[in-house]
């Protein structure tokens, strides 16, 4: 997917982001992205825990 992605591509993307958002808003943008990722990870852990707990109960087979 990113086989042709080079340092020049990253530099161009960085310049476009700075032009769109402005240098003063970038720290706030990075902080909000970090908080969003933290919330997403905690929700994924919660979901995984719920799935494992439900899976343990459903796979238990009673012996006759």
Secondary structure, DSSP 8 states (H G I E B T S, - for coil): --TT--HHHHHHHHHHHHHHH-TTTHHHHHHHHHHHHHHHHHHHHHHHHHHHHHHHHHH-----
